[in-house]
């Protein structure tokens, strides 16, 4: 069975020959320092051609590693706009095309400037937004997707075009406290901001997918609505401010590309929001943090397994940095919980961090191949 056939069977809630495995998706990359450690241990040159995401904490995408661990995927990554270059302001903030400023602290980006922090509707109306049709974002991607489709048997996906989608970007633009308060105190402002963001984000995705969407199994959205112990906002607030826009965005994408599925990432305890996400048109949920509240794998499978596919599952908080025995038990448990009946693709629950022994990274996939053969016992 080819990787593409394997993935399609899983997405259709059928049991393929084994559980598909993934690496280099929007939420299953490798921290730059960790990748460099892996490459050094393997005796590999760190190639400039693999530097696909400069300026992020996960800069490299190296398909030599995909082949080594038996990944079933290749991933399209949106590119930088041609008509905007990030720049550093007088305070040392690196300003992106949204006007959001960041600084690097101990290897991680932190937001240090919120351009809409005054929460004034006039500032919002005058704000300069990214150009969704900038040709630099997609230049050459169609040829890459077609080549992978025609000359390999990997499943192809489109990774996230806008990190944070709408909910997180509202916080990046305004500041988290300001935005959270505004949902209670200034609904008119929140509606205007959410509507504008949804419009821009939708157009970016539609342009992104024009040349690649027909080759892709899914398009990825990364938007954290939850913490370890619960949601950032209630389901009622999600329905009030976000559900309509997300539903329309996903419908527009599926209208343009009827074959494509919606893959949705939210860290944390997402359980209470899953029914609403399914209503919006989500087909695949990631990352399924097993130690977040109400995110037990077997329970999620029982409740939602006939309605949605699961992607992720392997704990990076305790198991991946732990002992080989702990990691083996973790992989077995997630496969036993999620895999029966199909509908499961295995990957770490987020980017592989620097506290993970290099040996454990490879063991995770070895155990996946060892225990992921159907029928699951």
Steps between C-alpha positions, in 0.01 A plus 500: 500500500637843410515784754233692309267201496569439869417858598185512289370181656562641847324826410203297375477322837629175358784285629806506271798268542642716780445831677640785286771713663583865448785748544548865389134601512391833650518363854746211467826664403829496690651788695798634306757411768353151535507446124865605493575244774325227302686592181833503685437158653416361155807661347287709265583841362240761598399613152398855413242356260313358802478843667136558404383701801771756589431712806281238670591259778455205260698615199585175322295248301723206407335217309803278546373467856146428378630210295709370787204478740254375238277806475206477262495871413639796313390848602452819300618808694375847409776750420571856604334792316709678240358845567573512872822439689513466877687785660635596841356811663683742729418287806640181351163344416495293181186621323306259279248574225216516756682777689566265793840527669706215643831444674695178545544383860699183575423348162129585494312791344301723734249763390615839624290745296122496446412753228129523592554523876310830529181308406371796300275426203668778302841336546351170385354659186831664409712192569705369207418134437702238311440465128337157454587493130873569537653261243802424715293286735431234240770540237612155384281306744270364232793341317625341823157357584452366147844340499435327833159388377626366167837356601462383861239302688501718814189665637525877450366766736502880517638630829363802683491821296427732794623396842234575759222536240247742658473450878872509570563784257235708675716466811825566313355820353328632813672329791340203671353684798362779282333258263357273769345800676363638173293186441298605805528879480519594130326245279484745208879529492550124527252437219681748275842350578389138461319576175805671350741232614275224370476675163878536466580151628242343268641680196856398589393136518300509178795649313740255666292203387432609141801315361552232768157416642408235246807299602454529877320270741443783747572863587627575851374767741682567828303690763524433874164528674601307813742468790606185681194516724225657291398741227624858472141605428166331553325314219239776517760767418636285219151477352441873545820626335676226302277215391327675210826630351678167532207318341495740205879482460506120494203490261674739261809278498298184440300671226824586322651155567228242578758227556686674781452440871531749785771415754472702821760538774429626848717413795353414836163389632290540187230246586213744564560680169524195275125485418508862382813441293331206332205726422744745338624229265815370670596151377824433691595608853856547625695468734298311766719574803441190713572664836272798443166479680232284331731403212534126565560333166264205539221724632539744209489210256179366654329838499617651171677225304221454246488875424863614485852372441775532760854621432780514758462343840857425612574697815798737489470620861596182682530198271720629218761645740461196729642150503473266200261286704272796572504598134422147384202482733380841378511402133321170569230676702425764236486243222269279705278800576483677165583250226226231498270554203741740330480877531838545672835644388782489754733790575633685805253737664715800411846593377776276634688705758862511613435292814431187292785248473584448134457126549143555620407690187584195291352257752162676478474406134651154550230426757236643266602255229528215752156542658308677222435202273135414442312330646592682822545254785 
